[in-house]
Amino acid sequence: MPRRIDQIRAEELRPTRTPSDLLAELHVYILPQDKWIPFRRLARNQVVEDTISAGFVRVLPDVTLHDLRQEFQGQLGEDIPDNYVFIKSVGRNFTQSNNDYICSASVGALLFSRHRGTPTEK
């Protein structure tokens, strides 16, 4: 009997992860074209006030941006703009991802470190 109790306690202490726990949330914004700095492929962080939230997308962090783009196009078809970009916050700016980065980087590269499981530095 004590052996079974130990098994039950061990199962209760084991962390459980549901499939939805493994997904990361990407926030999708619409940023007016005139807010981008021409020829530099970036926008100042203050433009966040001028964005419109289009909602969230839940995706596995190890999916590449290329595969995510294909999934968007497959599901949304004509409803997705041709000129959308993935952006990343770098310093005081948002920068547009280039094609080489999109082909190799995963969604996790766009997430804040708390979503990647590493501690944030202050």
KAWOBEL-V447406 format. One record per pair of residues at least 12 apart in sequence whose C-alpha atoms are under 6 Angstrom apart, sorted by the first residue. I is the first residue (numbers start at 0). J is the second residue. Records with the same first field share a line. If there is no record, write none. Layout:
I->J ; J
This chain:
22->57 ; 58 ; 59
23->57 ; 58 ; 59 ; 60
24->56 ; 57
25->55 ; 56
26->55
27->53 ; 54 ; 55
28->51 ; 52 ; 53
29->50 ; 51
30->50
40->94 ; 95
41->93 ; 94
42->92 ; 93
43->92
44->91 ; 92
60->106 ; 107
61->105
62->105 ; 106
63->104 ; 105 ; 106
64->101 ; 105 ; 106
65->101 ; 102
87->109
